[in-house]
Amino acid sequence: MYSNALVMRVGGQTADVTVVAVGSGMYRICATVSVPDLGGRIIDDLLVEHFAAEFQRFAPITYIAFVSLN
């Protein structure tokens, strides 16, 4: 019996996702994809936006300032 696992790697320039079937001491790569324009600063900005929106759902505030460190 196999179990499926999703492996995600976010690097400085790309995001890579692979689906792996694991079982009985063996593994099989079912699919893999690489997105060349989703990494580094882009993924950081997306995560900040997501968690700011989640925070705002539980602690409503009227203003959020995003400060760039670059």
N, CA, C and O atoms as CSV, one atom per row, in Angstrom:
chain,resi,resn,atom,element,x,y,z
A,1,MET,N,N,0.839,-1.176,0.000
A,1,MET,CA,C,0.000,0.000,0.000
A,1,MET,C,C,0.888,1.245,0.000
A,1,MET,O,O,1.855,1.322,0.759
A,2,TYR,N,N,0.568,2.192,-0.828
A,2,TYR,CA,C,1.331,3.417,-0.959
A,2,TYR,C,C,0.599,4.582,-0.298
A,2,TYR,O,O,-0.631,4.638,-0.282
A,3,SER,N,N,1.375,5.493,0.237
A,3,SER,CA,C,0.856,6.763,0.738
A,3,SER,C,C,1.441,7.861,-0.132
A,3,SER,O,O,2.597,7.783,-0.548
A,4,ASN,N,N,0.653,8.872,-0.404
A,4,ASN,CA,C,1.134,9.983,-1.222
A,4,ASN,C,C,1.665,11.103,-0.331
A,4,ASN,O,O,1.119,11.386,0.736
A,5,ALA,N,N,2.736,11.726,-0.795
A,5,ALA,CA,C,3.325,12.853,-0.078
A,5,ALA,C,C,3.545,13.992,-1.061
A,5,ALA,O,O,3.902,13.771,-2.219
A,6,LEU,N,N,3.330,15.201,-0.591
A,6,LEU,CA,C,3.574,16.400,-1.384
A,6,LEU,C,C,4.830,17.049,-0.822
A,6,LEU,O,O,4.886,17.385,0.361
A,7,VAL,N,N,5.833,17.225,-1.671
A,7,VAL,CA,C,7.096,17.831,-1.261
A,7,VAL,C,C,7.199,19.174,-1.961
A,7,VAL,O,O,7.115,19.258,-3.186
A,8,MET,N,N,7.383,20.233,-1.162
A,8,MET,CA,C,7.471,21.579,-1.727
A,8,MET,C,C,8.786,22.208,-1.314
A,8,MET,O,O,9.174,22.152,-0.147
A,9,ARG,N,N,9.463,22.801,-2.268
A,9,ARG,CA,C,10.717,23.499,-2.015
A,9,ARG,C,C,10.608,24.892,-2.616
A,9,ARG,O,O,10.339,25.043,-3.807
A,10,VAL,N,N,10.816,25.904,-1.788
A,10,VAL,CA,C,10.801,27.279,-2.268
A,10,VAL,C,C,12.216,27.820,-2.122
A,10,VAL,O,O,12.736,27.949,-1.013
A,11,GLY,N,N,12.822,28.128,-3.244
A,11,GLY,CA,C,14.190,28.625,-3.236
A,11,GLY,C,C,14.234,30.110,-3.531
A,11,GLY,O,O,13.220,30.804,-3.454
A,12,GLY,N,N,15.408,30.582,-3.865
A,12,GLY,CA,C,15.602,31.991,-4.136
A,12,GLY,C,C,14.990,32.446,-5.442
A,12,GLY,O,O,14.641,33.618,-5.581
A,13,GLN,N,N,14.851,31.554,-6.396
A,13,GLN,CA,C,14.328,31.921,-7.718
A,13,GLN,C,C,13.110,31.118,-8.144
A,13,GLN,O,O,12.326,31.598,-8.963
A,14,THR,N,N,12.922,29.909,-7.615
A,14,THR,CA,C,11.834,29.053,-8.076
A,14,THR,C,C,11.103,28.401,-6.910
A,14,THR,O,O,11.596,28.370,-5.783
A,15,ALA,N,N,9.918,27.882,-7.206
A,15,ALA,CA,C,9.174,27.026,-6.292
A,15,ALA,C,C,8.991,25.693,-7.010
A,15,ALA,O,O,8.565,25.659,-8.164
A,16,ASP,N,N,9.310,24.604,-6.333
A,16,ASP,CA,C,9.207,23.275,-6.915
A,16,ASP,C,C,8.265,22.431,-6.066
A,16,ASP,O,O,8.339,22.453,-4.837
A,17,VAL,N,N,7.381,21.690,-6.724
A,17,VAL,CA,C,6.442,20.805,-6.036
A,17,VAL,C,C,6.523,19.433,-6.686
A,17,VAL,O,O,6.509,19.306,-7.910
A,18,THR,N,N,6.609,18.390,-5.827
A,18,THR,CA,C,6.683,17.018,-6.315
A,18,THR,C,C,5.701,16.162,-5.533
A,18,THR,O,O,5.603,16.287,-4.313
A,19,VAL,N,N,4.974,15.295,-6.223
A,19,VAL,CA,C,4.100,14.318,-5.579
A,19,VAL,C,C,4.819,12.981,-5.629
A,19,VAL,O,O,5.214,12.510,-6.696
A,20,VAL,N,N,4.986,12.366,-4.436
A,20,VAL,CA,C,5.725,11.119,-4.316
A,20,VAL,C,C,4.823,10.072,-3.669
A,20,VAL,O,O,4.152,10.359,-2.678
A,21,ALA,N,N,4.803,8.865,-4.222
A,21,ALA,CA,C,4.108,7.731,-3.617
A,21,ALA,C,C,5.154,6.917,-2.863
A,21,ALA,O,O,6.168,6.519,-3.436
A,22,VAL,N,N,4.904,6.671,-1.565
A,22,VAL,CA,C,5.864,5.979,-0.711
A,22,VAL,C,C,5.191,4.762,-0.097
A,22,VAL,O,O,4.063,4.844,0.388
A,23,GLY,N,N,5.893,3.627,-0.121
A,23,GLY,CA,C,5.367,2.433,0.503
A,23,GLY,C,C,6.267,1.240,0.294
A,23,GLY,O,O,6.982,1.162,-0.705
A,24,SER,N,N,6.239,0.308,1.230
A,24,SER,CA,C,7.012,-0.937,1.154
A,24,SER,C,C,8.496,-0.688,0.908
A,24,SER,O,O,9.138,-1.437,0.173
A,25,GLY,N,N,9.038,0.354,1.515
A,25,GLY,CA,C,10.451,0.656,1.374
A,25,GLY,C,C,10.837,1.215,0.018
A,25,GLY,O,O,12.024,1.301,-0.299
A,26,MET,N,N,9.864,1.592,-0.783
A,26,MET,CA,C,10.138,2.136,-2.109
A,26,MET,C,C,9.386,3.450,-2.279
A,26,MET,O,O,8.461,3.763,-1.530
A,27,TYR,N,N,9.805,4.202,-3.274
A,27,TYR,CA,C,9.089,5.430,-3.593
A,27,TYR,C,C,8.998,5.590,-5.100
A,27,TYR,O,O,9.819,5.062,-5.850
A,28,ARG,N,N,7.991,6.325,-5.524
A,28,ARG,CA,C,7.776,6.586,-6.942
A,28,ARG,C,C,7.386,8.049,-7.096
A,28,ARG,O,O,6.474,8.528,-6.422
A,29,ILE,N,N,8.071,8.753,-7.977
A,29,ILE,CA,C,7.733,10.147,-8.253
A,29,ILE,C,C,6.576,10.153,-9.242
A,29,ILE,O,O,6.704,9.669,-10.367
A,30,CYS,N,N,5.449,10.705,-8.811
A,30,CYS,CA,C,4.243,10.709,-9.646
A,30,CYS,C,C,4.169,11.948,-10.537
A,30,CYS,O,O,3.732,11.868,-11.685
A,31,ALA,N,N,4.594,13.084,-10.008
A,31,ALA,CA,C,4.523,14.333,-10.776
A,31,ALA,C,C,5.469,15.339,-10.151
A,31,ALA,O,O,5.750,15.295,-8.954
A,32,THR,N,N,5.950,16.237,-10.976
A,32,THR,CA,C,6.789,17.324,-10.478
A,32,THR,C,C,6.596,18.550,-11.359
A,32,THR,O,O,6.387,18.435,-12.567
A,33,VAL,N,N,6.670,19.723,-10.742
A,33,VAL,CA,C,6.521,20.970,-11.479
A,33,VAL,C,C,7.402,22.026,-10.818
A,33,VAL,O,O,7.599,22.025,-9.603
A,34,SER,N,N,7.920,22.913,-11.637
A,34,SER,CA,C,8.742,24.012,-11.152
A,34,SER,C,C,8.167,25.310,-11.701
A,34,SER,O,O,7.887,25.416,-12.895
A,35,VAL,N,N,7.992,26.300,-10.822
A,35,VAL,CA,C,7.479,27.600,-11.223
A,35,VAL,C,C,8.636,28.592,-11.108
A,35,VAL,O,O,9.051,28.928,-9.998
A,36,PRO,N,N,9.161,29.066,-12.240
A,36,PRO,CA,C,10.379,29.880,-12.207
A,36,PRO,C,C,10.213,31.279,-11.621
A,36,PRO,O,O,11.202,31.877,-11.197
A,37,ASP,N,N,9.018,31.808,-11.583
A,37,ASP,CA,C,8.824,33.179,-11.105
A,37,ASP,C,C,8.198,33.246,-9.719
A,37,ASP,O,O,7.596,34.258,-9.360
A,38,LEU,N,N,8.332,32.183,-8.941
A,38,LEU,CA,C,7.731,32.163,-7.607
A,38,LEU,C,C,8.769,31.681,-6.605
A,38,LEU,O,O,8.880,30.487,-6.327
A,39,GLY,N,N,9.507,32.604,-6.082
A,39,GLY,CA,C,10.526,32.265,-5.098
A,39,GLY,C,C,11.026,33.528,-4.437
A,39,GLY,O,O,10.651,34.634,-4.827
A,40,GLY,N,N,11.852,33.367,-3.461
A,40,GLY,CA,C,12.490,34.496,-2.801
A,40,GLY,C,C,11.510,35.534,-2.297
A,40,GLY,O,O,10.596,35.211,-1.538
A,41,ARG,N,N,11.687,36.758,-2.706
A,41,ARG,CA,C,10.908,37.900,-2.227
A,41,ARG,C,C,9.420,37.755,-2.558
A,41,ARG,O,O,8.570,38.169,-1.770
A,42,ILE,N,N,9.102,37.174,-3.710
A,42,ILE,CA,C,7.698,37.024,-4.108
A,42,ILE,C,C,6.944,36.162,-3.102
A,42,ILE,O,O,5.857,36.531,-2.657
A,43,ILE,N,N,7.517,35.015,-2.743
A,43,ILE,CA,C,6.835,34.123,-1.805
A,43,ILE,C,C,6.776,34.757,-0.415
A,43,ILE,O,O,5.793,34.574,0.303
A,44,ASP,N,N,7.814,35.500,-0.029
A,44,ASP,CA,C,7.783,36.209,1.250
A,44,ASP,C,C,6.621,37.189,1.303
A,44,ASP,O,O,5.888,37.238,2.292
A,45,ASP,N,N,6.451,37.974,0.231
A,45,ASP,CA,C,5.364,38.955,0.184
A,45,ASP,C,C,3.998,38.280,0.232
A,45,ASP,O,O,3.092,38.767,0.910
A,46,LEU,N,N,3.840,37.168,-0.478
A,46,LEU,CA,C,2.571,36.443,-0.464
A,46,LEU,C,C,2.254,35.901,0.924
A,46,LEU,O,O,1.105,35.959,1.361
A,47,LEU,N,N,3.254,35.377,1.617
A,47,LEU,CA,C,3.039,34.861,2.966
A,47,LEU,C,C,2.663,35.979,3.936
A,47,LEU,O,O,1.775,35.795,4.768
A,48,VAL,N,N,3.318,37.128,3.843
A,48,VAL,CA,C,2.982,38.265,4.708
A,48,VAL,C,C,1.548,38.705,4.458
A,48,VAL,O,O,0.799,38.932,5.409
A,49,GLU,N,N,1.153,38.829,3.196
A,49,GLU,CA,C,-0.222,39.226,2.879
A,49,GLU,C,C,-1.234,38.235,3.425
A,49,GLU,O,O,-2.263,38.632,3.972
A,50,HIS,N,N,-0.945,36.938,3.279
A,50,HIS,CA,C,-1.858,35.894,3.760
A,50,HIS,C,C,-2.032,35.966,5.275
A,50,HIS,O,O,-3.155,35.994,5.779
A,51,PHE,N,N,-0.905,35.995,5.997
A,51,PHE,CA,C,-1.002,35.981,7.452
A,51,PHE,C,C,-1.531,37.295,8.009
A,51,PHE,O,O,-2.169,37.294,9.061
A,52,ALA,N,N,-1.288,38.409,7.339
A,52,ALA,CA,C,-1.883,39.683,7.761
A,52,ALA,C,C,-3.399,39.614,7.622
A,52,ALA,O,O,-4.125,40.087,8.497
A,53,ALA,N,N,-3.880,39.028,6.528
A,53,ALA,CA,C,-5.331,38.893,6.340
A,53,ALA,C,C,-5.923,37.952,7.384
A,53,ALA,O,O,-7.001,38.223,7.912
A,54,GLU,N,N,-5.233,36.848,7.693
A,54,GLU,CA,C,-5.716,35.924,8.719
A,54,GLU,C,C,-5.750,36.609,10.086
A,54,GLU,O,O,-6.714,36.448,10.835
A,55,PHE,N,N,-4.718,37.361,10.411
A,55,PHE,CA,C,-4.677,38.086,11.681
A,55,PHE,C,C,-5.827,39.074,11.766
A,55,PHE,O,O,-6.463,39.217,12.810
A,56,GLN,N,N,-6.087,39.751,10.662
A,56,GLN,CA,C,-7.146,40.765,10.645
A,56,GLN,C,C,-8.515,40.134,10.852
A,56,GLN,O,O,-9.416,40.790,11.375
A,57,ARG,N,N,-8.693,38.884,10.458
A,57,ARG,CA,C,-9.966,38.192,10.693
A,57,ARG,C,C,-10.244,38.034,12.181
A,57,ARG,O,O,-11.396,38.121,12.606
A,58,PHE,N,N,-9.201,37.801,12.981
A,58,PHE,CA,C,-9.370,37.546,14.411
A,58,PHE,C,C,-9.175,38.793,15.267
A,58,PHE,O,O,-9.704,38.870,16.376
A,59,ALA,N,N,-8.427,39.762,14.769
A,59,ALA,CA,C,-8.182,41.001,15.509
A,59,ALA,C,C,-8.334,42.162,14.529
A,59,ALA,O,O,-7.337,42.721,14.072
A,60,PRO,N,N,-9.581,42.529,14.203
A,60,PRO,CA,C,-9.806,43.559,13.184
A,60,PRO,C,C,-9.098,44.872,13.513
A,60,PRO,O,O,-9.238,45.416,14.608
A,61,ILE,N,N,-8.348,45.359,12.551
A,61,ILE,CA,C,-7.702,46.655,12.653
A,61,ILE,C,C,-7.957,47.398,11.349
A,61,ILE,O,O,-8.312,46.785,10.342
A,62,THR,N,N,-7.782,48.691,11.364
A,62,THR,CA,C,-8.143,49.466,10.178
A,62,THR,C,C,-6.964,49.768,9.269
A,62,THR,O,O,-7.171,50.224,8.145
A,63,TYR,N,N,-5.724,49.529,9.717
A,63,TYR,CA,C,-4.588,49.907,8.900
A,63,TYR,C,C,-3.422,48.946,9.120
A,63,TYR,O,O,-3.052,48.658,10.258
A,64,ILE,N,N,-2.854,48.459,8.037
A,64,ILE,CA,C,-1.648,47.636,8.105
A,64,ILE,C,C,-0.624,48.265,7.176
A,64,ILE,O,O,-0.912,48.512,6.005
A,65,ALA,N,N,0.550,48.522,7.686
A,65,ALA,CA,C,1.623,49.091,6.868
A,65,ALA,C,C,2.649,48.010,6.578
A,65,ALA,O,O,3.106,47.328,7.495
A,66,PHE,N,N,3.013,47.847,5.319
A,66,PHE,CA,C,4.035,46.914,4.925
A,66,PHE,C,C,5.302,47.712,4.645
A,66,PHE,O,O,5.302,48.630,3.824
A,67,VAL,N,N,6.358,47.362,5.319
A,67,VAL,CA,C,7.625,48.065,5.157
A,67,VAL,C,C,8.596,47.163,4.411
A,67,VAL,O,O,8.839,46.030,4.825
A,68,SER,N,N,9.138,47.652,3.337
A,68,SER,CA,C,10.121,46.898,2.566
A,68,SER,C,C,11.499,47.100,3.174
A,68,SER,O,O,11.876,48.225,3.501
A,69,LEU,N,N,12.250,46.023,3.326
A,69,LEU,CA,C,13.594,46.108,3.872
A,69,LEU,C,C,14.636,46.285,2.793
A,69,LEU,O,O,15.826,46.377,3.095
A,70,ASN,N,N,14.222,46.335,1.552
A,70,ASN,CA,C,15.180,46.490,0.453
A,70,ASN,C,C,15.440,47.932,0.153
A,70,ASN,O,O,16.222,48.244,-0.745
